[in-house]
C-alpha cells in the first residue's frame, strides 16, 4: 500500500490514498495504536482510539467521498504523555458528527440510521470530539486522555517503570557498588513478590558493578524464574559484560544488546 508517513518528536502524519478504500483501515488503526502506545496510554485507551478512528475513517470513505477512489485524506497524531490527539482531514462532503443524535436502538436493524452507531461510539469512546470546516477541508479532532502506564521511582531509588502491561524495566544508574547493590536486590525482590516478574534490567547507564551487584542480579533472576516470569539483561557496558563473563554468568542470563531487542524478546514469551 502506498502512503507517506512523516514523524517528529511529538507529531505523526499518515497520508491515505482513496484508491485503497476500506483496505486502508488496518494501516490507519495500527498507526493510531502506535501513537497511543507512544503516549503510554493503557490497553483499553489504545483500543478506544483504534475503534473511534476506524469508525471515523470508514465514514469518510463511505459517506464523505462515496467510495470515490480519488478521495484521499490525512490522519495526524499529536503525542503527549497520557494524551493523544488525532485529527482526520478530508475534502469530501461535509458532515458534523458532533451534532448527530444518539441512535434509537431497535430490534429491527433496518430502522437504525446508517452511521449513527459508529458516531455514537466515537463520542462515547473519546474524551473530546470536535469538527470544523476550514480551508483545509473537513477537520475532525479526537482526543483521548488516560492514566499513563506507571513510571516511577520505587522506595529504594532504583528507577522502575512499566514499559508495557506486565513488563517492568529496572534501570540502575551509575556505579552499582555494595550500597546500591542492596537497593537493587530489594527492588527486584519487591517487584517479584508483587507479581511483577517479567523484568528487563536495563544496564545502559551502569558504569561499574560490584560482585554484590552481580549477586543481586542472580537473586532477581532466580526469583523471577521460580515464579514463572522472565528476567532479561540488556545494554551492558563492555567492562561490566566482561565481569559477568569472568564469573561465568554470561551463558545463564538472557542478554540483549539493546532495550528494544530485550522488550521484543520478553513480549514474545510473555
Buried (B, 14 or more C-beta within 10 A) or exposed (E): EEBEEEEEEBBBBBBBBBBBBEEBBEBBBEBBBBBBBBBBBBBEBBBBBBBBBBBBBBBBBBBBBEEEEEBBBBBBBBBEEBBBBBBBBBBBEEBEBEEBEEBEEEEEEEEEEEBBBBBBBBBEBBEEBBBBEEEEBBBBBBBBBBEBBEEEEBEBEBBBBBBBEBBBBBBBBEBBEEEBBBBBBBBBBBBBEEEBBBBBBBBEEBEBBBEBBBBBBBBBBBBBEEEEBBBBBBBBBEEBBEBBEEEEBBEEBBBBEEBEBBBEBBBEEE
